[in-house]
Amino acid sequence: MKIKSKASAAAMMCLLSAVLLAACDNNDKKTESSPNESTSAVDKDQQAEPTPSEQSSKDDPVLSDYNALKSTNPDISDRLKFLNENLTKLQPESADQIVRDLVAKYDEELPSRQEPFYKENVATALNALDWPITKDNASQIKDDSIRTMVEAVFADGYKLEAVEGSIFPIVDYNSLRQYKTALTSAYATYIELLAQLSDQKSMSDGGLVITWDQFADRMMMYDQYLSQFASSPDASKVKTMYEGALTIYMSGADNSPIYDRDGSYKLLDEVKTSYERIAKDFADTQTGKIIQGYLDVLQQSNWQVRSTDGKSAVQAVDSYREKALAEIK
């Protein structure tokens, strides 16, 4: 495989599908005390209640051990070691916390793990291998330091991706599936959503790499997650994924338009068939209702997405789409 090294901007294109790991909310609260109060004189029943995290640690001694480890800012290998050694002892909520922290750590350190892969000597070594590059054929890398670096990213739960001429590590969320049985239903489902994106990305180089129906099914998983787990700590991230997917589904992408660009500028048959299936099979969902309304508007425009000469938008179609996307719940 012959791939030229490029700037890290190529990696960022791959990471767009993962608009997955948005910043977590800061829920820290402060309490005030009277300047006349003496902490030594505070009655027992007036002392502050333990935070949920502190209470969880008291209820789960394994989580208490984990929090002690976490205070040392452990790397991913140490986190994985602790998780693997203690998984069967963890309560589901505690397992959620540890795996959620692991996912956040992946997000934090990903740029630093990718950066060395843009060096010319690393790209040359990787180009010499057959694609895909796995932990098995990585052993064929002749340069000891490069081989050690590549083997380390595989050991830590990454895999190698190629985008627009660059090869670099991304998180292999499939590796987290092994922990799903220990997690709560909400977080296990979230991990499955991440793993599916990791197994088969939706887009590359500005276009879909799966069918419109496959893309729609993935979008519906986001919709159903939000309906079932609306109060989950990860719901806001899934909503971002859902909004992005619905936007592409209704608007198309640079290299995957929803309409015929070569003459009629009408809705493509493949896209129309997908819309009709979603509207019928998921009629009671937010997405099903949005897409049914979109079909109604498109039918009224004789399926024109753009004007017959392609030079302007069909106002009713654009207006409906913009309004629907703006009002997503």
LUMLOGU-123903 format. One record per residue (C-alpha): x, y, z; residue number from 1; chain. Coordinates in steps of 0.5 Angstrom, whole numbers, plus 500, padded with zeros to 3 digits. Example, Ala and Ser with C-alpha at 12.3 -4.5 7.8 and 13.67 -1.06 7.14 Angstrom:
BEGIN
> 525 491 516 1 A
> 527 498 514 2 A
//
This chain:
BEGIN
> 500 500 500 1 A
> 503 507 498 2 A
> 500 512 502 3 A
> 504 519 503 4 A
> 504 523 510 5 A
> 500 529 510 6 A
> 499 534 516 7 A
> 494 533 522 8 A
> 488 536 518 9 A
> 487 529 515 10 A
> 486 526 522 11 A
> 481 531 524 12 A
> 477 529 518 13 A
> 476 522 520 14 A
> 475 525 527 15 A
> 469 529 525 16 A
> 464 523 525 17 A
> 466 522 532 18 A
> 464 529 534 19 A
> 462 524 540 20 A
> 466 526 546 21 A
> 463 533 547 22 A
> 466 536 554 23 A
> 462 534 560 24 A
> 458 539 564 25 A
> 461 542 570 26 A
> 457 540 576 27 A
> 461 543 582 28 A
> 458 547 587 29 A
> 460 551 593 30 A
> 457 552 600 31 A
> 458 558 604 32 A
> 459 558 611 33 A
> 459 563 617 34 A
> 465 567 618 35 A
> 463 566 626 36 A
> 463 558 625 37 A
> 469 554 628 38 A
> 470 547 624 39 A
> 472 544 630 40 A
> 465 546 633 41 A
> 460 544 628 42 A
> 455 539 630 43 A
> 456 532 627 44 A
> 449 532 624 45 A
> 451 539 621 46 A
> 457 536 617 47 A
> 456 536 609 48 A
> 453 530 606 49 A
> 458 526 602 50 A
> 458 528 595 51 A
> 455 522 590 52 A
> 462 520 588 53 A
> 465 520 595 54 A
> 458 516 597 55 A
> 459 511 591 56 A
> 467 510 594 57 A
> 464 508 601 58 A
> 459 503 598 59 A
> 464 500 593 60 A
> 471 499 596 61 A
> 473 497 589 62 A
> 471 504 586 63 A
> 475 507 592 64 A
> 481 503 590 65 A
> 480 506 583 66 A
> 479 513 585 67 A
> 486 513 589 68 A
> 489 510 582 69 A
> 486 516 579 70 A
> 489 521 583 71 A
> 496 519 580 72 A
> 493 521 573 73 A
> 495 514 571 74 A
> 496 512 563 75 A
> 491 508 559 76 A
> 495 502 560 77 A
> 494 502 568 78 A
> 487 504 567 79 A
> 486 498 563 80 A
> 490 493 568 81 A
> 486 496 574 82 A
> 479 495 570 83 A
> 481 488 567 84 A
> 483 486 574 85 A
> 477 488 578 86 A
> 471 488 573 87 A
> 468 482 576 88 A
> 468 486 583 89 A
> 465 492 580 90 A
> 458 495 581 91 A
> 455 497 574 92 A
> 455 504 576 93 A
> 462 504 578 94 A
> 464 500 572 95 A
> 460 506 568 96 A
> 465 511 572 97 A
> 471 507 570 98 A
> 470 506 563 99 A
> 467 513 562 100 A
> 474 516 565 101 A
> 477 511 560 102 A
> 474 514 554 103 A
> 475 521 556 104 A
> 483 519 557 105 A
> 483 517 550 106 A
> 480 523 548 107 A
> 485 527 552 108 A
> 491 524 549 109 A
> 489 522 542 110 A
> 492 528 539 111 A
> 499 526 542 112 A
> 499 519 540 113 A
> 497 521 533 114 A
> 503 527 532 115 A
> 509 522 531 116 A
> 505 518 526 117 A
> 506 524 521 118 A
> 514 524 521 119 A
> 516 522 515 120 A
> 520 516 517 121 A
> 514 513 521 122 A
> 510 514 514 123 A
> 515 510 510 124 A
> 515 504 515 125 A
> 508 504 515 126 A
> 507 504 507 127 A
> 512 498 507 128 A
> 506 494 510 129 A
> 500 491 507 130 A
> 494 494 509 131 A
> 490 494 514 132 A
> 496 494 519 133 A
> 494 490 525 134 A
> 498 488 531 135 A
> 500 482 528 136 A
> 503 485 521 137 A
> 506 491 526 138 A
> 511 486 528 139 A
> 514 486 521 140 A
> 516 493 522 141 A
> 524 493 522 142 A
> 525 500 526 143 A
> 525 498 533 144 A
> 523 505 536 145 A
> 517 505 531 146 A
> 515 498 532 147 A
> 515 499 539 148 A
> 511 505 538 149 A
> 506 502 534 150 A
> 505 496 538 151 A
> 504 500 544 152 A
> 498 504 541 153 A
> 495 497 539 154 A
> 496 495 546 155 A
> 492 501 549 156 A
> 486 500 545 157 A
> 487 504 539 158 A
> 487 502 531 159 A
> 490 505 525 160 A
> 486 509 520 161 A
> 488 512 513 162 A
> 485 518 511 163 A
> 487 522 505 164 A
> 494 520 505 165 A
> 496 519 512 166 A
> 496 513 517 167 A
> 495 515 524 168 A
> 491 512 530 169 A
> 484 512 532 170 A
> 481 509 538 171 A
> 478 502 537 172 A
> 472 503 541 173 A
> 470 495 539 174 A
> 475 493 544 175 A
> 471 496 550 176 A
> 465 492 548 177 A
> 468 486 552 178 A
> 466 491 558 179 A
> 459 491 556 180 A
> 456 486 561 181 A
> 459 490 567 182 A
> 456 496 565 183 A
> 449 499 566 184 A
> 444 499 560 185 A
> 445 506 558 186 A
> 452 506 558 187 A
> 453 499 555 188 A
> 448 502 549 189 A
> 453 508 548 190 A
> 459 504 548 191 A
> 455 500 542 192 A
> 454 506 538 193 A
> 461 508 539 194 A
> 464 501 537 195 A
> 459 501 531 196 A
> 462 508 528 197 A
> 469 505 530 198 A
> 468 498 526 199 A
> 465 502 520 200 A
> 465 509 519 201 A
> 459 513 516 202 A
> 463 518 512 203 A
> 470 519 509 204 A
> 473 524 504 205 A
> 466 528 504 206 A
> 462 522 502 207 A
> 458 516 505 208 A
> 462 510 505 209 A
> 455 506 507 210 A
> 449 506 504 211 A
> 443 511 505 212 A
> 439 505 509 213 A
> 445 503 513 214 A
> 446 511 515 215 A
> 439 511 516 216 A
> 439 505 521 217 A
> 445 508 525 218 A
> 441 515 525 219 A
> 435 511 528 220 A
> 439 508 534 221 A
> 441 515 536 222 A
> 434 517 536 223 A
> 432 511 540 224 A
> 438 512 545 225 A
> 435 519 546 226 A
> 428 516 547 227 A
> 430 511 552 228 A
> 436 514 556 229 A
> 434 522 556 230 A
> 437 523 562 231 A
> 443 519 561 232 A
> 450 523 562 233 A
> 452 521 555 234 A
> 445 524 552 235 A
> 448 530 550 236 A
> 453 527 546 237 A
> 448 522 542 238 A
> 444 528 541 239 A
> 450 532 537 240 A
> 451 525 533 241 A
> 444 525 532 242 A
> 443 532 529 243 A
> 449 531 525 244 A
> 446 525 522 245 A
> 440 528 521 246 A
> 443 534 517 247 A
> 447 529 513 248 A
> 440 525 511 249 A
> 436 531 509 250 A
> 441 535 506 251 A
> 446 530 503 252 A
> 454 531 503 253 A
> 459 534 498 254 A
> 460 527 495 255 A
> 454 524 497 256 A
> 448 529 494 257 A
> 441 527 496 258 A
> 439 529 489 259 A
> 441 528 481 260 A
> 447 533 480 261 A
> 447 531 473 262 A
> 441 534 470 263 A
> 434 533 474 264 A
> 436 536 480 265 A
> 431 531 483 266 A
> 431 527 489 267 A
> 435 520 488 268 A
> 431 514 488 269 A
> 435 511 493 270 A
> 434 516 498 271 A
> 427 517 497 272 A
> 426 509 498 273 A
> 430 510 504 274 A
> 426 516 507 275 A
> 419 512 505 276 A
> 422 506 509 277 A
> 424 511 515 278 A
> 417 514 515 279 A
> 413 508 515 280 A
> 417 503 520 281 A
> 419 509 525 282 A
> 412 513 524 283 A
> 411 514 532 284 A
> 418 517 532 285 A
> 421 524 532 286 A
> 425 522 526 287 A
> 419 518 522 288 A
> 415 524 523 289 A
> 420 529 520 290 A
> 422 525 514 291 A
> 414 524 513 292 A
> 413 531 513 293 A
> 420 532 508 294 A
> 417 527 503 295 A
> 410 531 503 296 A
> 414 537 501 297 A
> 418 534 496 298 A
> 412 531 493 299 A
> 409 538 492 300 A
> 415 540 489 301 A
> 415 534 484 302 A
> 421 531 488 303 A
> 425 537 486 304 A
> 431 539 491 305 A
> 434 544 487 306 A
> 431 548 481 307 A
> 430 545 474 308 A
> 437 548 472 309 A
> 440 547 479 310 A
> 442 554 480 311 A
> 437 556 486 312 A
> 434 552 492 313 A
> 427 550 492 314 A
> 425 555 498 315 A
> 419 550 501 316 A
> 424 544 501 317 A
> 430 549 504 318 A
> 425 552 509 319 A
> 422 545 511 320 A
> 429 542 512 321 A
> 432 548 516 322 A
> 426 549 521 323 A
> 426 541 522 324 A
> 433 541 524 325 A
> 432 547 528 326 A
> 427 544 532 327 A
> 430 538 534 328 A
> 428 536 541 329 A
//
